[in-house]
């Protein structure tokens, strides 16, 4: 995993965590784990659908 991909997963997990906290559907001790599950699934789906981001010089 590149540094950029790592930072993207962290950002997606934070967004997912905010949604999970506001929904009150999960106990607090499970929210972080579920947020990263969602973030990793989103990252994989993004790669499947649109692939890697092209470099700036293309």
C-alpha atoms as an extended CHARMM CRD file, in Angstrom:
* protein
*
        58  EXT
         1         1  UNK       CA              0.0000000000        0.0000000000        0.0000000000  PROA      1               0.0000000000
         2         2  UNK       CA              1.4000000000        3.3690000000       -0.9510000000  PROA      2               0.0000000000
         3         3  UNK       CA              1.4630000000        6.3090000000        1.4450000000  PROA      3               0.0000000000
         4         4  UNK       CA             -1.2980000000        7.9860000000       -0.5570000000  PROA      4               0.0000000000
         5         5  UNK       CA             -3.5140000000        4.8930000000       -0.3660000000  PROA      5               0.0000000000
         6         6  UNK       CA             -2.8630000000        4.6650000000        3.3780000000  PROA      6               0.0000000000
         7         7  UNK       CA             -3.9240000000        8.2870000000        3.8720000000  PROA      7               0.0000000000
         8         8  UNK       CA             -7.0430000000        7.7460000000        1.7390000000  PROA      8               0.0000000000
         9         9  UNK       CA             -8.1140000000        4.7600000000        3.8400000000  PROA      9               0.0000000000
        10        10  UNK       CA             -7.6000000000        6.8180000000        7.0120000000  PROA      10              0.0000000000
        11        11  UNK       CA             -9.7590000000        9.6080000000        5.5700000000  PROA      11              0.0000000000
        12        12  UNK       CA            -12.5120000000        7.2170000000        4.4890000000  PROA      12              0.0000000000
        13        13  UNK       CA            -12.4340000000        5.5480000000        7.9080000000  PROA      13              0.0000000000
        14        14  UNK       CA            -12.8280000000        8.8840000000        9.6560000000  PROA      14              0.0000000000
        15        15  UNK       CA            -15.8110000000        9.7530000000        7.4640000000  PROA      15              0.0000000000
        16        16  UNK       CA            -17.3330000000        6.3190000000        8.0940000000  PROA      16              0.0000000000
        17        17  UNK       CA            -16.7350000000        6.6970000000       11.8210000000  PROA      17              0.0000000000
        18        18  UNK       CA            -18.5850000000       10.0110000000       11.8830000000  PROA      18              0.0000000000
        19        19  UNK       CA            -21.5260000000        8.3830000000       10.1130000000  PROA      19              0.0000000000
        20        20  UNK       CA            -21.5420000000        5.3990000000       12.4650000000  PROA      20              0.0000000000
        21        21  UNK       CA            -21.3820000000        7.5930000000       15.5640000000  PROA      21              0.0000000000
        22        22  UNK       CA            -24.2230000000        9.7980000000       14.3520000000  PROA      22              0.0000000000
        23        23  UNK       CA            -26.3800000000        6.7730000000       13.4380000000  PROA      23              0.0000000000
        24        24  UNK       CA            -26.0620000000        5.2630000000       16.9410000000  PROA      24              0.0000000000
        25        25  UNK       CA            -26.3440000000        1.7590000000       15.4110000000  PROA      25              0.0000000000
        26        26  UNK       CA            -23.0990000000        0.3320000000       16.8000000000  PROA      26              0.0000000000
        27        27  UNK       CA            -21.6870000000        0.0920000000       20.3100000000  PROA      27              0.0000000000
        28        28  UNK       CA            -18.7230000000        2.4470000000       20.7960000000  PROA      28              0.0000000000
        29        29  UNK       CA            -16.1930000000       -0.3810000000       21.1120000000  PROA      29              0.0000000000
        30        30  UNK       CA            -17.0590000000       -1.6490000000       17.5930000000  PROA      30              0.0000000000
        31        31  UNK       CA            -17.2220000000        1.6790000000       15.7520000000  PROA      31              0.0000000000
        32        32  UNK       CA            -13.5080000000        2.0040000000       14.9190000000  PROA      32              0.0000000000
        33        33  UNK       CA            -13.2370000000       -1.5470000000       13.5870000000  PROA      33              0.0000000000
        34        34  UNK       CA            -16.3970000000       -1.1660000000       11.5000000000  PROA      34              0.0000000000
        35        35  UNK       CA            -15.2170000000        2.2130000000       10.1530000000  PROA      35              0.0000000000
        36        36  UNK       CA            -11.9890000000        0.6660000000        8.8500000000  PROA      36              0.0000000000
        37        37  UNK       CA            -13.9190000000       -2.2720000000        7.3640000000  PROA      37              0.0000000000
        38        38  UNK       CA            -16.0530000000        0.2330000000        5.4420000000  PROA      38              0.0000000000
        39        39  UNK       CA            -13.0030000000        2.2770000000        4.3930000000  PROA      39              0.0000000000
        40        40  UNK       CA            -11.1320000000       -0.7620000000        3.0880000000  PROA      40              0.0000000000
        41        41  UNK       CA            -14.1950000000       -1.9740000000        1.1880000000  PROA      41              0.0000000000
        42        42  UNK       CA            -14.6420000000        1.4800000000       -0.3400000000  PROA      42              0.0000000000
        43        43  UNK       CA            -10.9640000000        1.6390000000       -1.3490000000  PROA      43              0.0000000000
        44        44  UNK       CA            -11.1860000000       -1.7590000000       -3.0420000000  PROA      44              0.0000000000
        45        45  UNK       CA            -14.4100000000       -0.8980000000       -4.8570000000  PROA      45              0.0000000000
        46        46  UNK       CA            -12.9100000000        2.3950000000       -6.0380000000  PROA      46              0.0000000000
        47        47  UNK       CA             -9.9130000000        0.5620000000       -7.4890000000  PROA      47              0.0000000000
        48        48  UNK       CA            -12.1900000000       -1.9970000000       -9.1580000000  PROA      48              0.0000000000
        49        49  UNK       CA            -14.3270000000        0.6680000000      -10.7980000000  PROA      49              0.0000000000
        50        50  UNK       CA            -11.9290000000        3.4430000000      -11.7670000000  PROA      50              0.0000000000
        51        51  UNK       CA             -8.4510000000        1.9480000000      -11.2450000000  PROA      51              0.0000000000
        52        52  UNK       CA             -5.3550000000        3.7590000000      -10.1140000000  PROA      52              0.0000000000
        53        53  UNK       CA             -5.1100000000        7.5170000000      -10.3930000000  PROA      53              0.0000000000
        54        54  UNK       CA             -3.0100000000        8.4740000000      -13.4420000000  PROA      54              0.0000000000
        55        55  UNK       CA              0.0850000000       10.6380000000      -12.9790000000  PROA      55              0.0000000000
        56        56  UNK       CA             -0.1030000000       14.3690000000      -13.6260000000  PROA      56              0.0000000000
        57        57  UNK       CA              1.9400000000       14.2360000000      -16.8320000000  PROA      57              0.0000000000
        58        58  UNK       CA             -0.5620000000       12.1050000000      -18.7860000000  PROA      58              0.0000000000
